[in-house]
Amino acid sequence: MKVTVVGAGNVGATCADVLAYKEIAQEIVLVDIKEGVAEGKALDIWQKAPIDVYDSRTIGSTNDYSKTANSDVVVITSGLPRKPGMTRDDLIETNAGIVKSVTENVVKHSPNAIIIVVSNPLDVMTYQAHITSKLPRTKVMGMAGILDTARYRAFLAEELNVSPKEIQAILMGGHGDTMVPLPRYTTVAGIPVTELIAKDKLDAIIERTKFGGGELVKLMGTSAWYAPGSAAAQMVEAIVKDQKRVFPVCIKLDGEYGIDDCYLGVPVILGKNGIEKVIELDLNAEEKALLEVSRGHVKEVMAVLDKLGK
Ligand SMILES: NC(=O)c1ccc[n+]([C@@H]2O[C@H](COP(=O)([O-])OP(=O)(O)OC[C@H]3O[C@@H](n4cnc5c(N)ncnc54)[C@H](O)[C@@H]3O)[C@@H](O)[C@H]2O)c1
């Protein structure tokens, strides 16, 4: 399998590294616009192979998409990250132009690739990549839910003093402060989390999760990369190994949850065909209301993109 990662910055290089050392793809191409950066990081990852004992091959390219030809999956991480004081939406104008030109190059050389968008604002950059690529909605998706769920699971594991492996959870909605956590569907080794934690503590963890990205931006002056890079690699793995894993993934909704024409995170089954099924949960009134707020927010940012001319 051949996987391209566009953007050899913090998230892209981390994703390529995980794809290599976990041998998720045999051939990995890292692309960046900055001269030599992708080549250098790819060479570094390849030189780690004898130490970490893997045989996946990573190569780099400065904006030469011919090297990415016939990729099975492409991860798009190119674009500005947030700085302290910025929201994800502040990135829209610059990143929309980048995601558009990158997507054009990607589909020109890999017309059958499945595209995973990571650049922010995530839901709207998924919209941009989808309309530019003209691919079916099941083949253009955004990564955010795995990361947001991982943050939630990590906070819960810490609070309950259990292994993060034991915590199963799902959340929905846009990637941002309007995400919709679903405590009803959160379990610890099968035990509903609500039986193990007081409501006020759980509420505090949900709030921390919503602003989890901002917490890291404040600490580091830029956004996170280890967990985001691994999350994107986990989606690639589900696709290239046809694992049929269930993850929250951003997709254009076409009537699911009563929503049309909006890009939102929902639980899906991921396999070799991309998004093979959108799972529709029976949401209660409170969850539906939260999802509606999230939809309204994403639609506002989609309208900004429409005004920019896509
Ligand atoms: N979806 C998520 O959950 C999530 C999580 C973390 C970061 N992000 C987003 O991912 C993006 C990347 O974050 P990062 O921390 O890796 O940033 P970064 O600045 O470290 O890396 C971005 C890279 O993109 C490259 N680039 C810019 N324009 C390009 C183009 N036209 N073609 C190819 N490469 C180009 C830059 O040269 C740079 O190396 C940001 O938009 C960030 O907000 C999303």
Ligand as a Chemical Component Dictionary entry (heavy atoms), coordinates in Angstrom:
data_LIG
# 
_chem_comp.id                   LIG 
_chem_comp.type                 NON-POLYMER 
_chem_comp.pdbx_formal_charge   0 
_chem_comp.three_letter_code    LIG 
# 
loop_
_chem_comp_atom.comp_id 
_chem_comp_atom.atom_id 
_chem_comp_atom.alt_atom_id 
_chem_comp_atom.type_symbol 
_chem_comp_atom.charge 
_chem_comp_atom.model_Cartn_x 
_chem_comp_atom.model_Cartn_y 
_chem_comp_atom.model_Cartn_z 
_chem_comp_atom.pdbx_ordinal 
LIG N1  N1  N 0  -7.860 17.866 12.945 1  
LIG C1  C1  C 0  -7.198 17.946 14.084 2  
LIG O1  O1  O 0  -7.614 17.363 15.083 3  
LIG C2  C2  C 0  -5.908 18.709 14.133 4  
LIG C3  C3  C 0  -5.009 18.544 15.211 5  
LIG C4  C4  C 0  -3.811 19.245 15.208 6  
LIG C5  C5  C 0  -3.505 20.124 14.157 7  
LIG N2  N2  N 1  -4.419 20.275 13.168 8  
LIG C6  C6  C 0  -4.155 21.164 12.031 9  
LIG O2  O2  O 0  -3.221 20.530 11.167 10 
LIG C7  C7  C 0  -2.505 21.525 10.430 11 
LIG C8  C8  C 0  -1.001 21.261 10.533 12 
LIG O3  O3  O 0  -0.569 21.456 11.855 13 
LIG P1  P1  P 0  0.998  21.332 12.217 14 
LIG O4  O4  O 0  1.117  21.503 13.669 15 
LIG O5  O5  O -1 1.578  20.132 11.560 16 
LIG O6  O6  O 0  1.559  22.648 11.483 17 
LIG P2  P2  P 0  3.057  22.881 10.957 18 
LIG O7  O7  O 0  3.204  24.347 10.720 19 
LIG O8  O8  O 0  4.027  22.204 11.853 20 
LIG O9  O9  O 0  3.086  22.119 9.550  21 
LIG C9  C9  C 0  2.342  22.512 8.444  22 
LIG C10 C10 C 0  3.185  22.222 7.217  23 
LIG O10 O10 O 0  2.377  22.469 6.042  24 
LIG C11 C11 C 0  3.297  22.930 5.048  25 
LIG N3  N3  N 0  2.593  23.567 3.946  26 
LIG C12 C12 C 0  2.020  24.792 3.903  27 
LIG N4  N4  N 0  1.486  24.996 2.683  28 
LIG C13 C13 C 0  1.702  23.888 1.961  29 
LIG C14 C14 C 0  1.368  23.484 0.641  30 
LIG N5  N5  N 0  0.695  24.281 -0.193 31 
LIG N6  N6  N 0  1.772  22.266 0.226  32 
LIG C15 C15 C 0  2.443  21.431 1.054  33 
LIG N7  N7  N 0  2.785  21.755 2.310  34 
LIG C16 C16 C 0  2.414  22.961 2.757  35 
LIG C17 C17 C 0  4.206  23.879 5.813  36 
LIG O11 O11 O 0  5.402  24.139 5.089  37 
LIG C18 C18 C 0  4.439  23.111 7.094  38 
LIG O12 O12 O 0  5.596  22.297 7.040  39 
LIG C19 C19 C 0  -2.951 22.872 11.003 40 
LIG O13 O13 O 0  -3.970 23.434 10.204 41 
LIG C20 C20 C 0  -3.518 22.492 12.364 42 
LIG O14 O14 O 0  -4.456 23.438 12.837 43 
LIG C21 C21 C 0  -5.600 19.589 13.128 44 
# 
loop_
_chem_comp_bond.comp_id 
_chem_comp_bond.atom_id_1 
_chem_comp_bond.atom_id_2 
_chem_comp_bond.value_order 
_chem_comp_bond.pdbx_ordinal 
LIG N1  C1  SING 1  
LIG C1  O1  DOUB 2  
LIG C1  C2  SING 3  
LIG C2  C3  SING 4  
LIG C2  C21 DOUB 5  
LIG C3  C4  DOUB 6  
LIG C4  C5  SING 7  
LIG C5  N2  DOUB 8  
LIG N2  C6  SING 9  
LIG N2  C21 SING 10 
LIG C6  O2  SING 11 
LIG C6  C20 SING 12 
LIG O2  C7  SING 13 
LIG C7  C8  SING 14 
LIG C7  C19 SING 15 
LIG C8  O3  SING 16 
LIG O3  P1  SING 17 
LIG P1  O4  DOUB 18 
LIG P1  O5  SING 19 
LIG P1  O6  SING 20 
LIG O6  P2  SING 21 
LIG P2  O7  DOUB 22 
LIG P2  O8  SING 23 
LIG P2  O9  SING 24 
LIG O9  C9  SING 25 
LIG C9  C10 SING 26 
LIG C10 O10 SING 27 
LIG C10 C18 SING 28 
LIG O10 C11 SING 29 
LIG C11 N3  SING 30 
LIG C11 C17 SING 31 
LIG N3  C12 SING 32 
LIG N3  C16 SING 33 
LIG C12 N4  DOUB 34 
LIG N4  C13 SING 35 
LIG C13 C14 SING 36 
LIG C13 C16 DOUB 37 
LIG C14 N5  SING 38 
LIG C14 N6  DOUB 39 
LIG N6  C15 SING 40 
LIG C15 N7  DOUB 41 
LIG N7  C16 SING 42 
LIG C17 O11 SING 43 
LIG C17 C18 SING 44 
LIG C18 O12 SING 45 
LIG C19 O13 SING 46 
LIG C19 C20 SING 47 
LIG C20 O14 SING 48 
# 
